Amino acid sequence: MSLDIHSAVTLSAVLALLMGISLRYVLRDYPAMLWPSIRLWFFGTFLQPLGWVLYGLRGEVPDFVAIVLSNMVLSLAFAKLFQALRSFVSRPASAILVYAPAVVVGLAEIVFTYVFPSIRGRVVSVSPLIAFQFAACAATMLIGSPRRRSYVLTGVSFALSACVLLLRTLYEGLRTGTLPSAFIASPMQTAVFAVGTFLPAISTFGFVLLCNDRLNLELVRQATIDPLTGISNRRALGEECGRVIATARRRGHRLAVLLVDVDHFKVINDYGHASGDSVLQMLVGTLRSEL
């Protein structure tokens, strides 16, 4: 059974829109530390249905809107997802990596729509550019990031999407014929539009898992780290001591414990708790620099 491309485009737009609305509803109560990346992802998710709607209007509106503008909007949407992931892992994304692909996509679509009209030219030139954007998203999640399931799921979804588009580039570039229309169904077209349909759902699900992981880690940090000095609190120290002692007993290793006492701390604290807090912070800073 062949895929109806118009139906796939419509489904892509609807799914992307629903994922954007769901994302806005689910993540609106998340802490402020996550909102810079959430806003970027939200923006990218809402650009996708706009791009798919414009793409689906081919034949009803001028080619500049249905071909050039639609692909630029989709490329910009993926750029915002890349920017969101870079923001999430605290790695700045250069403006060139964010906006240059959308500009180049627009130029390629103009050249192969008006100067040298060719569907094959559009496919072979634009597909690797979008694949590069997906690969950049995958690399952000899989290289230099924690090996957590949320990172792997999000990264692999983009990596597989990039592979499909690269295969499309090779397939269209090497075969003898070409598509007479962008809406003619074929196995390669089915794979490409399946990516467009399900990537928003899978990647957004992965992004929500990323946010949940970050929130859980922050809750653990708050439960185990002393906010004044930034070192383990009594609860975390007790748990760590239990692990270290058990390991020393199991392996037959010796264990040493260093206790540090601050003489006359009560006298200092009597001047005010702010003075005592300052001394504790200075003590921790000294220990960190010396040990």
Beta strands, then each sheet from edge to edge (+ up, - down):
end
